[in-house]
Amino acid sequence: MEGFFGLALNVILTIYLVIDSKKHGKNPVLWGILGVVFGAIALGIYLIRTDRKLVGWIVTILSIIGYLALILIVGLAILFTVAGFS
């Protein structure tokens, strides 16, 4: 279920980036690819580049913190699994 939610959110972000980039004279193919690959970080950078700096910085910082937390959790799970803790 969580995988579907993440995929759906990424698709929605990508569609938004493609549609809104046309309105601001940006390359929709580029922002679509960036949206698929980087998700929320691309959205934050796009918002910064289109003069919505406050929201863009908030989205960028929160998404980076989220990705770092995910990496930390996965790393700890691997560490505890390899070390034999349960």
C-alpha positions as CSV (number, residue, x, y, z in Angstrom):
1,M,0.0,0.0,0.0
2,E,2.8,2.4,0.9
3,G,4.5,1.7,-2.4
4,F,1.4,2.6,-4.3
5,F,1.0,5.8,-2.4
6,G,4.6,6.8,-3.1
7,L,4.2,6.0,-6.8
8,A,0.9,7.9,-7.1
9,L,2.4,10.9,-5.3
10,N,5.4,10.9,-7.7
11,V,3.1,10.7,-10.7
12,I,1.0,13.6,-9.5
13,L,4.2,15.7,-8.8
14,T,5.5,14.9,-12.3
15,I,2.2,15.8,-14.0
16,Y,2.1,19.1,-12.0
17,L,5.7,19.9,-13.0
18,V,5.0,19.2,-16.7
19,I,1.8,21.3,-16.8
20,D,3.1,24.2,-14.7
21,S,6.5,24.4,-16.5
22,K,4.7,25.2,-19.7
23,K,3.0,28.2,-18.0
24,H,6.3,29.6,-16.8
25,G,8.2,29.1,-20.1
26,K,10.3,26.2,-18.7
27,N,11.2,23.0,-20.5
28,P,8.3,20.5,-19.6
29,V,10.3,17.5,-20.8
30,L,13.2,18.4,-18.5
31,W,11.0,19.0,-15.5
32,G,9.0,15.8,-16.2
33,I,12.2,13.7,-16.2
34,L,13.5,15.5,-13.0
35,G,10.1,14.9,-11.4
36,V,10.2,11.2,-12.2
37,V,13.8,10.7,-11.0
38,F,14.0,13.1,-8.0
39,G,10.3,13.6,-6.9
40,A,9.8,16.1,-4.2
41,I,13.3,17.5,-4.4
42,A,12.7,18.4,-8.0
43,L,9.4,20.1,-7.0
44,G,11.1,22.2,-4.4
45,I,13.8,23.3,-6.8
46,Y,11.2,24.1,-9.5
47,L,9.3,26.2,-7.0
48,I,12.5,28.1,-6.1
49,R,13.3,28.6,-9.8
50,T,9.8,30.0,-10.5
51,D,10.0,32.6,-7.7
52,R,8.0,30.7,-5.1
53,K,11.1,30.6,-2.9
54,L,9.6,30.1,0.6
55,V,7.4,27.2,-0.4
56,G,10.2,25.8,-2.5
57,W,12.8,25.9,0.3
58,I,10.4,24.3,2.7
59,V,9.6,21.4,0.3
60,T,13.2,20.9,-0.6
61,I,14.5,20.8,3.0
62,L,11.6,18.6,4.2
63,S,12.2,16.1,1.3
64,I,15.9,16.0,2.0
65,I,15.3,15.3,5.7
66,G,12.8,12.6,4.7
67,Y,15.2,10.9,2.4
68,L,18.0,11.1,5.0
69,A,15.7,9.6,7.6
70,L,14.8,6.8,5.2
71,I,18.5,6.0,4.5
72,L,19.1,6.0,8.3
73,I,16.3,3.6,9.0
74,V,17.3,1.3,6.2
75,G,20.9,1.4,7.3
76,L,20.0,0.6,10.9
77,A,17.7,-2.2,9.8
78,I,20.6,-3.7,7.8
79,L,23.0,-3.2,10.7
80,F,20.7,-5.0,13.2
81,T,20.0,-7.8,10.7
82,V,23.7,-8.4,10.0
83,A,24.7,-8.1,13.7
84,G,22.0,-10.6,14.7
85,F,19.9,-8.3,16.9
86,S,16.2,-8.8,16.8
